[in-house]
Amino acid sequence: MHTSSPISQIREITYNLQTKMEEEEAGEIYDGVRAQFPLSFGKQSKSLTPLEAIHNTTRRTSSSSSNKSNPLPSLSSSSKDCLNSLRSDIKPNPTPPLPPPLPDSVHDDDVLVGPPPPPPRASSGNDDDESDGEMIGPPPPANLSSDDSDDDEVGKRFRIPLTNEIVLKGHTKVVSALAVDHTGSRVLSGSYDYSVRMYDFQGMNSRLQSFRQLEPFEGHQVRHLSWSPSADRFLCVTGSAQAKIYDRDGLTLGEFMKGDMYIRDLKNTKGHISGLTCGEWHPKAKETILTSSEDGSLRIWDVNDFNSQKQVIKPKLARPGRVPVTTCAWNRDGKCIAGGIGDGSIQVWNIKPGWGSRPDVHIEKSHSDDITSLKFSSDGRILLSRSFDGSLKVWDLRKTKEALKVFEDLPNNYGQTNITFSPAEQLFLTGTSVERESSTGGLLCFFDRENLELVSRVGISPTCSVVQCSWHPKLNQIFATVGDKNQGGTHVLYDPTLSERGALVCVARAPRKKSIDDFEAKPVIHNPHSLPLFRDQPSRKRQREKILKDPMKSHKPELPMTGPGFGGRVGTTQGSLLTQYLMKQGGMIKETWMEEDPREAILKYADVAAKDPKFIAPAYAETQPEPVFAKSDSEDEEK
């Protein structure tokens, strides 16, 4: 009987432990640990240049999103098949085969280094397959999914840049307004947090921070932004009744006038009287802009004169009243104006000599809810409309009785959700809002203009709604604004092989390292309150208490009398008047004037005055004539 040596026993234990560890690792890989798979199985990875490494960090995980539920959405089909094969090979309690016994020629001194050799493979009939060599990596998938192949074909056909993505952050609420200048160097984003942020691709680094922040009107949401044709100024429309004009660097140039809300006829007011809803700069003339408002009017303004308007447009209504105009748009040549009315109608005016408020095209009941955006095609024949009712409609302005196509199931919860065309106008795209009971996030939907069908849905954010979108023709980059009540941002989709400048410039620019020269020594302040400028103001509470104690400053009223008076008033206890004092002293003053004759009371001082004059007689002693008294007539009367 053959007895195993200690070395063979050690090999057997090592082999069992290694087999058990491999099985446990395979189970963990199946449960979702994707990091165990290298990029390539058995192949040396290609060394990446720094620029390629940067773009790999911004690469999107999935270029498109579908409504189908996948158990492993982040894994490819080949990796999924490989994991399934691993799962099927795992048994509950496997018993590893014992290693073959060592031949007698191997002695104990010949110790093998490294793991034991694997057991011999079972012979099978597939000799031809084995002769080709062993396959490296997971097995090829049986059937490629049709969705992935279709999306790749759509992306190649229409040159949609979807491989990489960056996010311009900074807002605290949903981003409701977006504007990219014609050169593609500066981006404006407005939000429900009442602020406008300005981004410059040429001066921005990989931190993606804005270089300026504005607050156009305190307490009012930013609803629309529009660049001038020369990109030297931009228009800012907020929830207030006054639009503002800023220069390229964010300095205020002017503010349009507000109308009189007590004037009934809107044509007689000098401006809007209610909050603005939309505004756009003229595509050709750099001095003309268009605004729409909740007061039920559209107005054309001249930028050189902020106190007057050029034209007032009142939409046609079935009943007289004020129905808000929810959106407005120019056509490509600036010779046509479209407005979305609150009653669900679309009205189009052609600018010509003598034109007025009567619309040239009137589409009644185009939508069942408010219209959020209108967009003309470059030839002026097609008009796209987006509404709160969750639909997107394509209209032929030559036949407006019915829409050419209606796309449903596009939820919209924001009044600024827009539509835009691709640079070649082969596609048009719009965003969707997140609903409470829905599992899908904010999507960017692409539609084919020729076939009028949905060609792709791109997931932008799993929790935030997509509001504004724009496809820049020079950069070939797609901008999409998202957000909710707590956050907001602008997603920039690009492809390093298809896009130019824009996001490619700022992503590759690393932030500047701090130099030793940047150090600033903070000055030590020993006595910050020595100057009156920096002294704290005395507490108003103490000042108030001090003033209340002063009867003159506090204007304290006199208390009512509850007993004898004091201080010159009647009935005092601590003092009295002189007459009261004399009367109390035993009657020193007697009231005898009622019993005396006044003539006798005066004449009794006549003898004293004649003998010893003091006042009048000495003053007139030299000039005073002698008094002559009349003699009594009593003697004559007696005779």
Salt bridges, closest charged atoms under 4 A:
GLU130 OE2 - ARG121 NH2 3.91
ASP147 OD2 - LYS68 NZ 3.57
GLU165 OE1 - ARG60 NH1 3.08
GLU165 OE2 - HIS491 ND1 2.38
ASP181 OD2 - ARG248 NH2 3.16
ASP193 OD2 - HIS171 ND1 3.36
ASP200 OD2 - ARG186 NE 3.71
ASP232 OD1 - ARG233 NE 3.84
ASP249 OD1 - ARG186 NH1 3.21
ASP265 OD1 - LYS314 NZ 3.48
GLU287 OE2 - ARG233 NH2 3.71
GLU294 OE2 - ARG223 NH1 3.22
ASP295 OD2 - HIS272 ND1 3.28
ASP360 OD1 - LYS352 NZ 3.47
GLU364 OE2 - HIS362 ND1 3.95
ASP379 OD2 - ARG449 NH2 3.43
ASP389 OD2 - HIS367 ND1 3.20
ASP396 OD1 - ARG398 NE 3.22
GLU425 OE1 - ARG449 NH1 2.91
ASP518 OD2 - ARG512 NH2 3.09
